[in-house]
Amino acid sequence: MSKQAFGRADYFSGGRLNGEEGVVIRDWGGRYPFALVYPNSYFVGMSNLGLQSIYNLLSTHPETLGERVFWEGGARPFLSLESSRPLMDYACLAFSFSYELDYLNLSHILRAASLPLFADQRDENHPLLIAGGPCITANPMPVAPFFDALCIGEGEVILPAIIECLTGGFSRAETLQRLAGVPGVYVPQLASERVIQRRWLASLDDFPTHSCVLTHETELGELYLIEVERGCSASCSFCLVSRAFCPLRFHSMDSLLQQAREGLKYRRRIGLVGPAVTDHPQIEELMHGLLHMGAGFSVSSIRLKNLRMCLLELMLQGGVQTLALAPEAGSDRLRRAIRKEFDECDVLAAVSLVSRLPFKQLKLYFMIGLPSETDEDVGAIIDLVLKCLRLLNNSHQGCRLSINVAPFVPKAGTPFQWLGMAKEPILEKRIARLRNALGAFGIEVKAESPQWSHVQAALSRGDSSLAGVLANIDKVSLAGWGRAVKKAHVSLEHFTQENWSRKDALPWDAIKL
């Protein structure tokens, strides 16, 4: 994974590229050029394993090259990192969306690239635009009018067939026809009654997923990231992961240890990534193996129920200082309603184990505004957090407790997709109650914005009418969003707050997860 020579003097040559390891610079001669566009900052995007995986695939395929483009809000020249080229130089722009709120940057990116916003306005003189990612897989409709093709499922299994279509020398119209025939690809301009079935990778070991380009100028820059699993064994009613990434699959321990050995050439710590890393059937052996080779490690997520002391001790030896657990709701009644398979006793048992070891911080994650939530359920969050605080204080280990609160946002493809959100004043009132009650005990409460959560809900449950809103955003702010909504004459309450009948047609009915 050596850094290749880069001879062209450009804006980035003295900065980002020189600070990277593993960047691939390929000769443009005879290769189909992709611009891999991440619609957020370099700092955010370079910790995204999905982006890294697609970059690796495009940069190693014999017929293609892949170069990265990030959106810095217009603060820097809008050019590729690898060759400082404008987007019009590329044959295909491949967007990777991990979060619905990144849609808000889309029209700014296209204007900065001097591209017509909508797919039906572009011709043979323009690059093709494709997109993928979790939110695209669940419901591509809000951004469908902007794109020529959208990937429903996992890129590793879809992209090879897309490359075959794009490199065949066909006209734009014929290329779209061929893309429409690729399983897992949705072509909005040729939409028919055909249902698009999500594609997924049968064996994760066929595509080891890890950091390919390393930089310290990113959120997780001190880690060499390795994907441990994909999917989730739980079936929480609000969560997209178990639907968009099912079935649950694991990378083999041999593959993970081999990737870690490679990673230790570049970083001292390994970041183990997955929805619930401790679900891996050989997680203890994996941690022992990492420690044996002298690696420190971090764990992106752990399963609360049946948490074992041996796992916590191994994590402590690996250098983990902060743990995160997700009770999600305060009361057992509400946890049952959202299909969480544990109760308050399980939460307290897990915190009790944590309290016996010298971790520096414990974060608890909760949701508010869940369907059927009452004021009593919010009070139950306070009671549960204070019980956890007493356990930590009684141990005298000095572990600091904080909580993160996120409003419930209905996601397409989940059992709660028909349900609307709580109104903003209700969410704000409940967040304020948590902050007032827990702040008195020195507990920090971080909460996501109810206003932005409503924007996210509109984009999650929206249809193609939301493209008109996205096209009119003059500034990525709540005020800018409000002006765009007004200009597009779209009623957001239908997407954000209304409960829908199960008999109603859904915007994403053409997608089968």
C-alpha positions in Angstrom: 0.0 0.0 0.0 2.8 2.4 -0.9 2.1 6.0 -1.8 2.7 6.5 -5.5 4.6 9.4 -7.0 2.7 12.6 -7.7 4.3 15.0 -10.0 1.7 17.6 -10.8 1.9 20.8 -8.8 -1.6 21.8 -7.7 -3.6 23.2 -4.8 -3.4 20.0 -2.8 0.1 18.7 -3.6 1.7 20.4 -0.6 -1.1 19.4 1.8 -3.5 16.6 1.7 -1.9 14.3 -0.8 1.5 14.6 0.9 -0.1 13.7 4.2 -1.7 10.5 2.8 -0.5 6.9 2.6 -2.0 4.6 0.1 -3.3 7.1 -2.5 -3.4 5.7 -6.0 -2.5 7.9 -9.0 -3.2 6.1 -12.3 -2.5 7.0 -15.9 -5.6 8.3 -17.6 -4.6 6.7 -20.9 -7.2 4.0 -21.9 -9.0 4.0 -18.6 -12.6 5.0 -17.8 -12.3 7.9 -15.3 -14.6 7.9 -12.2 -14.8 10.8 -9.8 -15.8 9.4 -6.5 -17.8 12.2 -4.9 -18.4 12.4 -1.1 -20.9 15.1 -0.5 -19.3 16.3 2.7 -15.9 17.3 4.0 -12.6 15.5 3.7 -12.5 15.3 7.5 -15.8 13.4 7.6 -15.4 11.3 4.4 -12.0 9.9 4.9 -13.3 7.9 7.9 -16.0 6.3 5.8 -15.2 2.6 5.1 -17.8 2.5 2.3 -16.0 5.3 0.4 -12.6 3.6 1.0 -13.9 0.3 -0.3 -15.3 1.7 -3.6 -12.1 3.8 -4.0 -10.1 0.6 -3.7 -12.3 -1.2 -6.2 -12.1 1.6 -8.8 -8.4 2.1 -8.3 -7.5 -1.6 -8.8 -9.8 -2.5 -11.7 -7.8 -2.8 -14.9 -10.2 -0.6 -17.0 -10.9 2.2 -14.6 -9.4 4.8 -12.4 -11.0 6.5 -9.4 -10.3 9.9 -7.9 -11.8 11.5 -4.9 -13.8 14.7 -4.6 -15.0 16.2 -1.4 -17.4 19.1 -0.7 -15.8 21.8 1.5 -18.6 24.3 1.2 -16.9 26.2 -1.6 -14.0 27.0 0.7 -11.5 25.3 -1.6 -11.2 24.7 -5.4 -13.7 22.1 -6.4 -11.3 19.7 -8.0 -10.3 16.1 -7.6 -7.5 15.3 -5.0 -5.5 13.0 -7.2 -5.1 15.1 -10.4 -6.8 18.4 -9.6 -9.3 18.0 -12.4 -12.8 19.5 -12.6 -15.7 17.1 -12.6 -16.6 17.7 -16.2 -13.3 15.9 -17.1 -14.7 12.6 -15.7 -16.9 10.1 -17.6 -18.9 9.2 -14.4 -19.5 10.9 -11.1 -20.1 8.2 -8.4 -21.7 9.7 -5.3 -21.7 8.0 -1.9 -24.4 9.1 0.5 -24.3 7.8 4.1 -26.7 10.4 5.6 -29.8 12.0 4.2 -28.7 15.5 5.3 -25.8 15.3 2.8 -28.4 15.6 0.1 -28.5 19.3 0.9 -25.1 19.7 -0.6 -26.0 18.1 -3.9 -27.3 21.1 -5.9 -24.3 23.2 -4.7 -21.9 20.4 -5.9 -23.6 20.2 -9.3 -23.6 24.0 -9.8 -19.9 24.2 -8.7 -19.2 21.5 -11.4 -21.1 23.5 -14.0 -23.5 20.6 -14.5 -27.3 20.8 -15.2 -29.0 19.8 -12.0 -31.4 17.2 -13.4 -30.6 14.1 -15.3 -33.0 14.8 -18.2 -31.2 18.1 -18.8 -27.8 16.4 -19.5 -26.6 14.9 -22.7 -23.6 13.2 -24.3 -21.4 16.1 -23.3 -21.9 15.5 -19.6 -20.7 12.8 -17.3 -23.1 10.1 -16.1 -24.2 10.4 -12.4 -24.7 7.4 -10.2 -25.2 7.2 -6.5 -25.3 4.6 -3.7 -25.2 4.3 0.1 -27.5 3.2 2.9 -30.1 6.0 2.5 -30.1 5.5 -1.3 -30.8 1.8 -0.8 -33.7 2.5 1.5 -35.4 5.3 -0.5 -33.7 6.9 -3.5 -36.7 9.0 -4.6 -35.9 12.4 -3.1 -32.7 12.6 -5.2 -33.8 10.3 -8.1 -34.3 13.2 -10.6 -30.7 14.2 -10.3 -29.2 10.8 -11.1 -28.9 8.6 -14.1 -28.6 5.4 -12.0 -28.9 4.5 -8.3 -27.4 1.5 -6.6 -29.8 -0.5 -4.4 -27.5 -2.5 -2.1 -23.8 -3.1 -1.6 -21.4 -1.6 -4.1 -18.9 -4.4 -4.2 -21.5 -6.7 -5.8 -23.1 -4.1 -8.1 -20.2 -2.0 -9.3 -18.5 -4.6 -11.5 -21.6 -4.9 -13.7 -21.9 -1.2 -13.8 -18.3 -0.9 -15.0 -19.0 -3.4 -17.8 -21.9 -1.2 -19.0 -20.0 2.0 -18.8 -16.8 0.8 -20.5 -18.6 -0.7 -23.5 -18.4 2.3 -25.7 -22.2 2.7 -26.0 -24.2 5.9 -26.4 -25.7 7.5 -23.3 -29.2 6.2 -24.2 -28.0 2.7 -24.7 -25.8 2.8 -21.6 -28.9 3.7 -19.5 -30.8 0.8 -21.1 -28.0 -1.6 -20.2 -27.8 -0.2 -16.6 -31.5 -0.7 -16.2 -30.9 -4.4 -16.8 -28.3 -4.7 -14.1 -29.8 -6.3 -10.9 -29.8 -3.8 -8.1 -29.7 -0.7 -10.4 -32.6 1.8 -10.5 -32.6 4.1 -13.6 -35.2 6.8 -12.9 -35.6 7.9 -16.5 -36.6 4.4 -17.4 -38.6 3.6 -14.4 -41.2 0.9 -14.9 -43.2 -1.5 -12.8 -40.1 -3.6 -12.2 -39.2 -3.9 -8.5 -35.6 -3.4 -7.8 -34.2 -6.1 -5.4 -31.5 -5.1 -3.1 -28.1 -6.8 -3.8 -25.8 -7.9 -1.1 -22.4 -9.6 -0.9 -22.6 -13.3 0.1 -19.1 -13.7 1.5 -17.4 -10.6 3.1 -14.0 -12.3 2.9 -14.2 -11.9 -0.9 -13.8 -8.1 -0.3 -11.8 -7.3 2.8 -13.0 -3.9 3.8 -10.4 -1.7 5.6 -8.6 1.6 5.4 -7.0 2.0 2.0 -5.9 5.6 2.1 -4.7 6.8 5.5 -4.5 10.4 6.7 -4.3 12.1 10.1 -6.6 14.8 8.8 -9.8 13.0 9.6 -12.0 12.0 12.5 -10.5 8.6 13.0 -7.1 9.4 11.6 -5.1 7.5 14.3 -6.8 4.2 13.5 -6.5 1.6 10.8 -10.2 0.7 10.3 -11.3 -2.8 9.6 -14.9 -4.0 9.0 -15.7 -6.9 11.3 -19.4 -7.5 10.4 -22.2 -6.3 8.2 -25.9 -6.4 9.2 -27.3 -6.9 12.7 -28.8 -9.8 14.6 -31.4 -7.5 16.3 -34.7 -6.4 14.6 -35.3 -3.0 16.3 -38.4 -1.4 14.7 -36.7 2.0 14.1 -33.4 0.8 12.7 -32.4 0.6 9.0 -29.2 -1.5 9.5 -30.9 -4.9 9.9 -32.9 -4.3 6.8 -30.5 -2.5 4.4 -27.6 -4.7 5.3 -29.1 -8.1 6.1 -28.3 -10.9 6.4 -25.9 -10.7 9.3 -22.4 -11.6 8.0 -18.9 -11.7 9.5 -15.4 -11.4 8.2 -13.4 -14.5 9.2 -11.0 -14.2 12.1 -8.1 -15.2 9.8 -8.9 -12.4 7.4 -9.3 -9.9 10.1 -6.0 -10.7 11.7 -4.3 -10.6 8.3 -5.7 -7.2 7.6 -4.6 -6.0 11.1 -1.0 -7.2 10.4 -1.1 -5.0 7.3 -2.6 -2.1 9.2 0.1 -2.1 11.9 2.5 -1.0 9.2 0.7 2.3 9.2 -1.0 2.8 12.6 -0.5 1.4 16.1 -4.2 1.1 16.7 -6.9 -1.0 14.9 -10.5 0.3 14.7 -12.9 -2.6 14.7 -16.1 -1.4 12.8 -19.6 -2.8 12.7 -23.1 -2.4 14.0 -22.4 -4.6 17.0 -18.7 -5.7 16.9 -19.1 -7.9 19.9 -21.5 -10.1 18.0 -18.6 -11.7 16.1 -18.6 -15.4 17.2 -14.8 -15.2 17.7 -14.5 -11.7 19.2 -12.5 -12.8 22.2 -10.0 -14.8 20.0 -9.8 -11.8 17.7 -9.0 -9.4 20.6 -6.4 -11.8 22.0 -4.9 -12.0 18.5 -4.6 -8.2 18.2 -3.0 -7.9 21.6 -0.6 -10.7 20.8 0.7 -8.8 17.8 1.1 -5.7 19.9 -1.9 -3.8 18.5 -4.1 -1.4 20.4 -7.7 -1.3 19.2 -11.0 0.4 19.5 -14.5 -1.0 19.1 -17.2 1.0 17.4 -20.1 -0.7 19.1 -20.9 -3.3 21.7 -24.0 -5.4 22.5 -25.5 -4.4 25.8 -27.2 -7.6 26.7 -25.0 -10.4 28.1 -21.9 -8.2 28.2 -19.1 -10.2 29.6 -16.3 -9.1 32.0 -13.7 -10.8 29.9 -14.6 -8.7 26.9 -14.4 -5.5 28.9 -11.0 -6.5 30.3 -9.7 -7.2 26.8 -11.0 -3.9 25.6 -9.2 -2.2 28.5 -6.0 -3.9 27.6 -6.5 -2.8 24.0 -6.5 0.8 25.1 -10.3 1.5 25.0 -11.1 4.3 27.4 -14.6 5.2 26.4 -17.6 2.8 26.2 -21.0 3.4 24.6 -24.1 1.5 25.5 -27.6 2.0 23.9 -30.6 1.5 26.2 -32.6 3.5 23.6 -35.6 4.0 26.0 -36.0 4.6 29.7 -38.8 2.1 30.4 -39.1 -1.6 29.8 -42.6 -1.0 28.2 -41.2 1.3 25.5 -38.2 -1.0 24.9 -40.6 -3.8 24.2 -42.6 -1.6 21.9 -39.5 -0.9 19.8 -38.4 -4.6 20.0 -35.3 -4.2 22.1 -34.6 -7.6 23.6 -33.4 -6.5 27.1 -34.8 -4.8 30.2 -33.6 -2.5 32.9 -31.9 -5.3 34.8 -29.7 -6.0 31.7 -28.8 -2.3 31.5 -27.8 -2.1 35.1 -25.9 -5.4 34.9 -23.9 -4.1 32.0 -23.1 -0.8 33.8 -22.2 -2.7 36.9 -19.6 -4.6 35.0 -18.2 -1.4 33.5 -18.1 0.2 36.9 -15.6 -2.4 38.2 -12.9 -1.4 35.6 -11.0 1.9 35.2 -12.8 3.2 32.0 -12.7 7.0 31.7 -16.1 7.5 30.2 -19.4 5.7 29.7 -21.9 7.1 27.1 -25.5 6.1 27.1 -27.6 6.5 23.9 -31.3 7.2 24.1 -34.1 8.1 21.6 -36.9 10.5 22.3 -40.2 10.9 20.5 -40.5 7.2 19.9 -44.0 6.0 18.9 -46.2 5.7 22.0 -43.7 7.6 24.2 -45.2 9.5 27.1 -43.8 11.9 29.7 -43.5 9.0 32.0 -41.1 7.3 29.6 -38.9 10.4 29.6 -39.0 10.4 33.4 -37.9 6.8 33.2 -34.8 7.9 31.2 -33.8 10.2 34.1 -34.4 7.5 36.7 -32.4 4.9 34.7 -29.5 7.3 34.1 -29.3 8.2 37.8 -29.2 4.5 38.8 -26.3 4.1 36.4 -24.6 7.1 37.9 -24.9 5.6 41.4 -23.3 2.4 40.2 -20.4 4.3 38.7 -19.9 6.6 41.7 -20.0 3.7 44.2 -17.2 2.0 42.4 -14.8 4.9 42.9 -13.2 4.3 39.6 -13.8 7.8 38.4 -15.8 6.9 35.2 -17.6 9.9 33.8 -21.2 9.4 32.6 -22.8 11.3 29.7 -25.8 10.7 27.5 -26.6 11.2 23.9 -30.2 11.8 22.8 -31.5 11.6 19.2 -35.1 12.2 18.1 -36.8 9.3 16.5 -36.7 9.6 12.7 -38.9 7.2 10.7 -36.8 5.3 8.1 -38.0 3.8 4.8 -37.9 0.1 4.9 -38.3 -0.3 8.6 -41.4 -1.5 10.6 -41.9 2.2 11.7 -41.8 3.6 8.2 -45.5 4.4 8.3 -45.2 6.5 11.5 -44.6 10.2 11.8 -42.4 12.1 14.2 -43.3 13.9 17.3 -43.7 17.7 16.8 -40.7 19.9 17.3 -42.0 21.7 20.5 -42.6 18.3 22.2 -39.1 17.1 21.4 -37.5 20.4 22.5 -39.5 20.2 25.8 -38.3 16.7 26.5 -34.7 17.4 25.7 -34.8 20.4 28.0 -36.3 18.2 30.8 -33.4 15.8 30.4 -30.8 18.5 30.5 -32.3 20.2 33.5 -32.8 17.0 35.5 -29.4 15.4 34.7 -27.4 18.5 34.5 -28.0 19.1 38.2 -25.9 15.9 38.7 -23.1 16.9 36.4 -24.2 14.7 33.6 -23.7 16.1 30.1 -26.6 15.7 27.8 -25.8 16.0 24.0 -28.9 16.1 21.8 -29.4 16.2 18.1 -31.5 19.1 16.8 -35.2 18.4 16.5 -35.4 20.8 13.6 -32.7 19.0 11.6 -34.2 15.7 12.6 -37.5 16.8 10.9 -35.5 17.7 7.8 -33.9 14.2 7.9 -37.4 12.6 8.2 -38.7 14.5 5.2 -35.7 13.2 3.1 -36.1 9.7 4.5 -39.8 9.4 3.7 -40.0 11.8 0.8 -40.8 11.3 -2.8 -39.4 13.0 -5.9 -41.1 16.3 -5.1 -38.3 16.8 -2.6 -35.9 17.2 -5.5 -37.5 20.5 -6.1 -36.6 21.6 -2.6 -33.1 20.3 -2.9 -32.6 22.2 -6.1 -33.6 25.5 -4.5 -31.4 25.4 -1.4 -29.4 28.7 -1.5 -27.7 27.9 1.9 -27.3 24.8 3.9 -29.1 26.0 7.0 -32.5 25.7 8.5 -33.4 29.1 7.1 -32.2 28.0 3.7 -34.1 24.8 3.9 -37.3 26.7 4.9 -36.9 29.1 1.9 -36.4 26.2 -0.5 -39.5 24.4 0.9 -41.6 27.5 0.4 -40.3 28.1 -3.1 -41.1 24.4 -4.1 -44.6 24.6 -2.6 -44.1 21.2 -0.8 -46.0 20.3 2.3 -43.5 18.5 4.6 -46.0 17.6 7.3 -47.1 14.6 5.2 -43.6 13.2 5.2 -42.5 14.2 8.7 -45.5 14.0 11.1 -48.4 12.1 9.5 -49.0 8.5 10.2 -49.7 6.6 7.0 -52.1 3.7 6.3 -50.5 0.4 5.6 -52.7 0.3 2.5 -51.2 3.4 1.1 -48.6 3.3 -1.7 -45.2 4.3 -0.5 -42.7 6.4 -2.5 -40.2 3.6 -2.3 -42.5 0.7 -3.3 -40.2 0.1 -6.3 -37.4 -0.9 -3.8 -37.4 -4.3 -2.1 -35.0 -4.6 0.8 
